[in-house]
Every structure is written in C-alpha cells, then in structure tokens.
Amino acid sequence: MEIIEFNGWKNCIRLENLLVDLVITTDIGPRVIRYGYLDEENEFQEAPEDQGKTGGSQWRPYGGHRLWHAPELAGRTNLPDNDSVAYEDHGDFLRVIQKTETLTGIQKEMDIRLSPVDTHVRVTHRLRNCGVWDVRLAPWALTVMAPGGTAILPLPPRGSHPQDLQPANPLVLWAYTDLSDPRWIWGRQYILARQDPLVKVPQKIGALIPSGWMGYARRSHLFIKKFAYDSQANYPDMGCSAEVFICDSMLELETLGQMQTIPPGATVEHIEDWYLFRDVPTPHNDSQVERHILTKMVETGV
C-alpha cells in the first residue's frame, strides 16, 4: 500500500500485488478509480472532464467504482461525493469512510481487499443509518467500465413448454429502453450489451440473476464481478439484482442488494468479488459465451 498522485488527485491509495493494482481516491469518494493489470490500461472508465476535481455541490461522474443506495431518486441517490474521505489500514484490507450524508443520514463505507497472489478483489459495501428514524433502501454498487467492450448478463436456466408454466425471472425496462437498439444482443441464455462510443442514446435493462455474476469483455481482457443472490429477498426496481446502463462514454455493471428497513445505528452490507482474465475473446452469441467466458468462471469457484 502506498500514497500516490493519480490523475490530479494527490492523496490516492494504491494497492498492488505481482499481477494487478487498484487505486482508491481519498480526496473524493469513496471511489475505486482504477483496477487493472500492472502497467496496463485501466479496466474502469476515467471521466476526463472530472479527473483531479474536488469540492462543489454538483455531482460528478468521475468514473471508477462507487456506492449508491436504491431506489434511484434524483437529488437523493446522486448526492455529490466531492469531499475527502477517511481511511483505515486494517492490514489485509483498506477501509474508506465517507462523511455522513446530511440529507439522508446515511454513511457509506467500502472495505477493499486485494488477494496477494491473483487478481481477486473483494469489496464490502456498507451503508450505515446515522439518522434518527428508520430508512428503507438497498445497497447499490456501480462499476463504470472503459468504453468499447461488451457486457455479459446471464439468465436463469432455460426450460420448455408445457413443462415450465411459471415465469422464471423478471426482465426490467426503463422508459428510455429501446429493445430494437443494435447494442443489445438477445440470446437464449445470455444478454449481451455492446458499448459504442459513436452512439449517444442511453440504454438500460435490469434482471434477476440467480447465478450471481456478470462480466465485461474488452480488448482480450475479461472483468467478472460476482455477488450474492437470495431467492427470498425483495430486490428493488421491480426485482432487479443486476442492471446494465450504456451511454456513449462508458458502460455500467450494477449490482443491488435487497430492500431493507435500517433502524438508526444499524448497517447493511453488500459484497462483490472481482476477477480479471487475459486472452479472452469478446463474445457475440451464447455459444461464444459458453466457450470463452464460462471456462474462466470455473476459476472463480462457480
């Protein structure tokens, strides 16, 4: 662990092993602004107009990985994270702690643990109710991926008619979702979403993902994030445990925990596990996902 300057922020924390490194901002945040192979390109997007900026009352995208709380409501969910955060070195993990949000009474924390031997990162997201009344919300972890890649969203196992008469899972659309947009590739077992820097119109879908993973393939690298699934949980956004948002500058891989009522002083946690792989072709259909992506999923313990 070392303190470095990164993209104009003077007090970033860098975690590294012999394969990958992470950069966590402390001048703003909590944000993981970089994850990638040593001396190679950042797998996360860096919003160029926001790098090095601090302060102010306007929310800035920044890029990287952040923590929100769902359901989304303008003016509450997207409160600025423009101020400095505290951090604690716990030996085998780093904890970053945001000041309590004045409007909501919620305090955000991330525990970031990098494996000493491989690309595995565990991020524990924590929301604490520092207010004086109950708050109902769900933790929401958003990873902003660099442009030019393809997201992979697995669906539950497929069945047949008339054996399977009950619905298997929700697929959730936003008012601006356009199913005819060619950036969507609709497979039987997987939904693929292509990020195209030349297309400005935003898109979003959400789904319930019992298998608990989603991925992003770009320039022969594969980023995987895994997350817990609870069949009894009440997930936000009409039952979404994962969502994909696309615009012309990036693609977001989003995971959500269950909706919970958090009493004063209590906390809720949401854990993601990240992995990075080399030499993985970008898939364009189900068979290519099964050939190139699922073989890597075995290495994550699936």
N, C-alpha and C positions, 0 to 999 in steps of 0.2 A: 504494500500500500504506500502510495506517495501522493503528495500535493503537487499539482501541475497547473499550468495555464492551458486552457483549451478553448479555441475559437473566441478569445477575448475575455472569457471568464477566468479570473486569476486564481480562484480557490477551488479547483476541481480535485476530486479524489480518483486516482487511477488504481484499479485492481488488476493484476495480471498473473498468469502462470506461463508455462512454456508454449502455450498454443494461442490463447486469446487474451484480450483485455477489455475492461469496462471503464467508462468514465462517468462519474456521478457529479453533478453540479451541487455546490453549496451556496453560491451567490444567488441562485434561484432554486425553485424546486418544491418538493422532491422530484428529480428527473434523473433517469439514466440516459445520458445523451449519446453514448457510444457503446456498441458491442460489436466485436469483430475479431478476425484473426490478426495476430501481431503484425504491425507494419503494412496492413492491407486496408482496403476500403471499409468504411463504416457500414454495417448492415442496416442501421437506422437512418432515417432522414434527418438532415440538419437544415432547418428552415433558414435560408441565407439572410433574409432581412431581419432576423431576430437574434443572430448569434452575438454574444457578448453584452446584450442589453440587460438592464436590471431596472427595478423600480417602476413606478407609474401605476395607474388604475385600470389600464386596458389589458385584457387577456391576450397573450401572445402564444402562437402555436409552438415555437421553439424547435419541435421535433423530438426524437428520442422516445422514451417510455415514461408514462405518467400515471397517476392515480386520480380517479374521479369517483363520485357516488351517483348512482342511478336512482330513479328515472331522471332523464335529462330535462332540465328546465333552464332556459336562458336567464342569466343573472344569478343563478344559484350554483348550477353544476360547473359552469366555466368561470368560476372566480379566479382572479389572477394568481399565479404562483411566481410573482416577480421579485419576491423578497428572499433574503438569505434563510437558510435552514440550519438547524443544529445537527451535529453528527456525533456518533459514538463508535469507537473501535472496540468491538467485542471479541477480537482475536480471530475467530474463524468467520465472522461476518461483520458487515458495516451497517449501522442503523442511521438513517437520516430522518429528521423530525421537523415537520412544518409547524409554524405558529398556528394556533387555533384560529379558524375562520370566524371573523367577527359576526358575519351574517348568519351562519348556520350553527356555530358552536362545535363544529367538527374539526378534529385534528388528524392530519394524515401522517403516516409513517411508512417507511419501507425498510425491511431488512434484506440486504443483498449479500448472498453467499456464493462465491466462486469456487468451484472444485479445484483442488491443487493439481489434478492430473489430466483433466479433459475439458471439454467446452461447456460442461453443465453449469448452469446458474440457477439458483433458487431465489425467487423474490417473494417475500412475505409482505403483503399489503395489509395495512392496519388502519382502521377508522375508529377514532375514539370520540365518544359523545362527551364533550366538556361543558355542555349546556345544563339547563335546569329542568328540561322536560324531555319526554321520550321523542326519539326521532326514528322514522321509518325510512329505510334506504337499502341499497345493495351496493357492495363494493364493485368497482368497475375499473379494470386495468386495460390501458390502451397503449399498444406498441405501434409507433409510426415508422413504417418501413420505407427504405430508399426507393425511388421510382424505378420503373422498368421491370418489375417482377410479376409473379403470378401467385395468388393466394390459393390454398387448398383447404376446402371445408368438407369434412366427411359427414355423410348422412348415416342414420341408423341402418342396420342390415335390412336389405330389401326382401320382400315376400312375394306372394302371388294371390290371385283371386281364384276361387272364393275362400281359400283357407284363411287369409288375413283380412278380416272385415273391419277391424278397428283402425283409426288413424295411428300412425307411428310417431310423428313429431310435428311441431309447428314450423313453418317457414314464414317469416315475418317480413312484410314490405313496408317501406315508408312512402309518404305521399309523392316523393320525387323519384321513387324506384321505377325504372323502366326495364321490364324483362326483355325487351327487344334489343337492348344495348348490346353490341357485339363484344363488349368486355366480359360479359358473363358467358361461361361455357357450362351448359347444363348436362351433367352426366347422370347415369342411373344411381351411382353410389357416391359421387363427389360433385361438388360445385366448385368450379374454378373461376377466379376473378382476376383479370389482367389489368395492371396499372399501365395507362398510356399517357405520357406527358403531353400528347397533342390533343387530348380530349378533355375539355374543361368541365363538362357537366358532371356534377357529383352523383354517386350512386351508393345505395346501402341496402343490405339484407341482414337478417338475423335468423338464428335457428337454435333449436335444442340439440346439443351434440353429446349423446351418451358416451361416446368413445373418449371424450375429454382431450382432444388435441386439434390443432390447426397449424398450417405451415405457410411458408413463403419461399418460393424458389426464384433465384435471380443470379445470373452470371455464374452458373455452375455451383452456387452455394445454396444450401437449404437451411432455413431457420425453422425450428419447431418449437412451439410452446404447448405445454400440457397443463391441464387444470382439472380440478375435481368436479365430479358430477354426482348429484344426489337426486334419485328418482322421486323423492318425496318433497323436494324443495319447490318453493314458489318463486320462479325466476321473473325478473322484470321484463318489460317490453313484450308483453303477450307470450312470455315463456321462452325467452332467449338466454342461453348460456354462452353464446358466442355471436359476434357480429363482424361484418366486414364493411368498411367505408372506403370509397375510392374518390379521388379527385385528380386534377392534373399534376399535382406536385408530390403526391405520396399515396400510400395505401395503409389503412389502419387495421391491425388484427386486435380485436377487442374481446375480452372475456369478462363474464359477470358472475358474481356470487348470488346467493338467494336473497330475496327481500326479507328484512328482519326489522323488528322494533327494538331499538337500542336504548335502554334506560340511561339516565345520567351516570357518568363514570364508567360505563361499560365499553367494550371494544368488540369489533368484528374483524375477522381475518379472511384473506383470500390469497391463495398460494399459486404461483405459476412456476413451472420448471422449463428452462430454455436449453436448447441444444443447437449446435451449428455443425454442418457437414460440408465436406468438399466433394467436387466431382459428381454433382447430381444434376442431370438434365432437367430443364423446365418441362413439366408435363402439359399436354394439350388434350388429354382424354383420360377416361377411367383406367384403361389398360396401362398407360404410362405411369399413372399414379401408383398402381399396384406393383409395377416392375421396378420403379426407381425410388419411390417415397416410402412404401411400406417396408422395404428392406432396411431402411435407416431407422424406422420406428422400432424395429426389433431391438436396436442398440440402445434405445431409451428405456427399455424394460417393459414395453407393451406386450 
